[in-house]
Amino acid sequence: VQLQESGPGLVKPSQTLSLTCTVSGRHITTDVYVWTWIRQPPGKGLEWLGAIADSGSTFYSPSLKSRTSISGDSSKNMFTLQLRSVTPDDTAVYYCNSGRIWGQGTLVTVSS
């Protein structure tokens, strides 16, 4: 199984950050699997943002729930993250993950 993040590397403050994780080697609707977004701000630890299960159920970090949406596209075998009203504090390397499998990560910088 491989995961690959994609999306813009620069987002302006107050805009929406949108990232896609393309999954290969397993379908996102495969039983039991959960597909997750995690980020790591510069110089800080990993932060769990949220996840979508094979059933389509979604789970969000309480601290970001009001700004976060995760959705899946079974026809394209991918899942997406949207983070609204971003600020420079949202600058981080964003990873998609499923269990022990990680994407390579993509740096998103929030700056005008």
C-alpha positions as CSV (number, residue, x, y, z in Angstrom):
1,V,0.0,0.0,0.0
2,Q,1.3,3.5,-0.8
3,L,0.0,6.9,0.0
4,Q,0.8,10.1,-1.8
5,E,-0.2,13.6,-0.7
6,S,-0.8,16.4,-3.2
7,G,-1.9,20.0,-3.1
8,P,-0.6,23.6,-3.0
9,G,2.5,24.3,-1.1
10,L,1.4,27.9,-0.3
11,V,-1.9,29.1,1.0
12,K,-2.9,32.7,2.0
13,P,-4.2,33.5,5.4
14,S,-8.0,33.1,5.7
15,Q,-8.2,30.8,2.7
16,T,-8.9,27.0,2.7
17,L,-6.1,24.5,2.6
18,S,-7.0,21.5,0.5
19,L,-4.9,18.3,0.2
20,T,-5.5,15.0,-1.4
21,C,-4.1,11.6,-0.5
22,T,-4.1,9.1,-3.3
23,V,-4.1,5.5,-2.2
24,S,-2.6,2.6,-4.2
25,G,-2.6,-1.0,-3.4
26,R,-5.8,-1.1,-1.3
27,H,-9.2,0.4,-1.8
28,I,-10.3,3.0,0.8
29,T,-13.5,1.1,1.4
30,T,-11.6,-2.0,2.5
31,D,-13.0,-3.2,5.8
32,V,-11.3,-2.1,9.0
33,Y,-9.0,0.5,7.5
34,V,-8.9,4.1,8.7
35,W,-7.4,6.9,6.7
36,T,-5.9,9.7,8.7
37,W,-4.4,13.2,8.3
38,I,-1.6,14.2,10.6
39,R,0.6,17.3,10.6
40,Q,3.9,18.5,12.1
41,P,4.5,22.2,12.5
42,P,8.1,23.3,12.2
43,G,10.0,22.4,15.4
44,K,6.9,20.7,17.0
45,G,5.5,17.3,17.4
46,L,2.9,15.4,15.4
47,E,-0.7,16.5,15.6
48,W,-3.6,14.2,14.6
49,L,-6.1,16.2,12.6
50,G,-8.8,13.6,11.8
51,A,-9.7,10.5,9.9
52,I,-12.2,8.8,7.7
53,A,-13.1,5.1,8.1
54,D,-13.9,2.6,5.4
55,S,-17.5,3.1,6.1
56,G,-17.2,6.9,5.4
57,S,-17.6,7.9,9.1
58,T,-15.4,10.8,10.0
59,F,-13.5,11.8,13.1
60,Y,-11.9,15.1,14.0
61,S,-9.6,16.6,16.5
62,P,-11.8,18.6,18.9
63,S,-9.5,21.6,18.6
64,L,-9.8,21.8,14.8
65,K,-13.2,20.3,14.3
66,S,-14.9,23.6,13.4
67,R,-12.4,24.2,10.6
68,T,-11.8,20.7,9.3
69,S,-13.5,18.4,6.7
70,I,-12.3,15.0,5.5
71,S,-14.0,13.2,2.6
72,G,-13.4,10.2,0.5
73,D,-13.8,9.5,-3.2
74,S,-14.1,5.8,-3.8
75,S,-14.1,6.2,-7.6
76,K,-10.6,7.8,-7.5
77,N,-9.5,5.9,-4.4
78,M,-8.4,9.0,-2.6
79,F,-9.3,11.0,0.5
80,T,-9.1,14.8,1.0
81,L,-8.5,17.3,3.8
82,Q,-9.9,20.7,3.9
83,L,-8.8,23.2,6.6
84,R,-10.7,26.4,6.5
85,S,-9.7,29.9,7.6
86,V,-6.0,29.1,7.9
87,T,-3.4,31.2,9.7
88,P,0.4,31.0,9.8
89,D,0.0,28.6,12.7
90,D,-1.3,26.1,10.2
91,T,2.1,26.0,8.5
92,A,3.3,22.4,8.7
93,V,4.2,19.2,6.9
94,Y,1.0,17.4,6.3
95,Y,0.9,13.6,6.2
96,C,-1.7,11.1,5.2
97,N,-1.5,7.8,7.1
98,S,-3.1,4.5,7.6
99,G,-1.7,2.4,10.4
100,R,2.0,1.9,9.8
101,I,1.8,3.3,6.3
102,W,2.7,7.0,5.8
103,G,2.8,9.3,2.8
104,Q,6.0,11.2,2.3
105,G,4.4,14.4,3.6
106,T,3.9,17.8,1.9
107,L,4.9,21.1,3.3
108,V,2.2,23.7,3.4
109,T,3.1,27.3,4.2
110,V,0.5,29.8,5.1
111,S,1.7,33.2,4.2
112,S,0.5,36.3,2.4
